[in-house]
Amino acid sequence: MTAGAPGPSAGAAFWRDPRFGLALAAALPVWLAFTLVQPPERALLGLWQDPGRLLYLAVALPILEETAFRGLVQEGLGRLIRRRWGPLSAANLGTSAVFALLHLPVHPPLWAASVAAPSLVFGYFKDRHGGLGAPVALHVFYNAGFFLLYPP
């Protein structure tokens, strides 16, 4: 399967993809690990203190980022470079590197680098399903959990 080509199921069928369910479930141990490394001081407070900001960070920003990175960058790179390494396309790897680098101005280097892993997951589902539904849904879920634990 080439980058950008629809995978086993296109459209909203990603909800029935067992790998998608695993990607959702994978967030839980990651959030637990975060809380062990850096216990949240104000978990869930962001929801009540500033719901507009939480909606921006957990919903609007993922939609914008996935449209830009998966919809434009990964799609464009996928047309130029068709190389794959197992489940990862060169377009996904390049997009995820750019995504992580662009987090450097607003995050410490280790935090910026840590967004590369979820970005690869989002890109994998872009390649697998061909659309933005799965990457957006995952990004919204991941951001919502993170910002509920660590409100800005």
C-alpha positions, 0 to 999 in steps of 0.5 A, a space after each residue: 500500500 502506498 502513502 496516501 492510498 486508502 487502506 483496508 477500510 476507508 472513511 469512518 470504518 476506522 472505528 471498527 479497525 482493531 488496531 485503532 482500538 489498540 492505538 486508543 488504549 495505548 494512551 492509558 499506560 502512557 498517561 499513567 507513566 506521565 503521572 508517575 514521572 511528573 505527578 499532575 498538580 491540577 488534574 481535571 481543573 482545566 476543564 472547569 477553569 477554562 473550558 474554551 482553552 481546553 476545547 481549543 487545545 483538545 479539539 480545534 488544535 488537533 483538527 488544524 494540526 492534522 489537516 496541515 501535517 497529515 492532510 498537506 505535508 504527509 500527503 504531499 511527501 507521499 506523492 514524492 516519496 513512496 518508500 516504506 519501512 514495514 508499516 511506516 512510510 517515508 512520508 510519515 517519518 518526514 512529517 513526524 520529524 517536522 511535527 516534533 521540530 515545530 514543537 521545539 519553540 514551545 516545549 523543552 527538547 525532550 517534550 518536543 521529541 516526545 510528540 514524534 511517537 504519537 505523530 507516527 501513530 497518527 501518520 500510520 492511520 492516515 496511510 492505513 485509512 487514507 483520510 483524516 478521520 482516524 488521525 484527528 480522532 486519535 489526536 483529539 483523544 490523546 490531547 484531551 487526556 493530556 490536557 485534562 491531566 496537565 491543564 495549561 
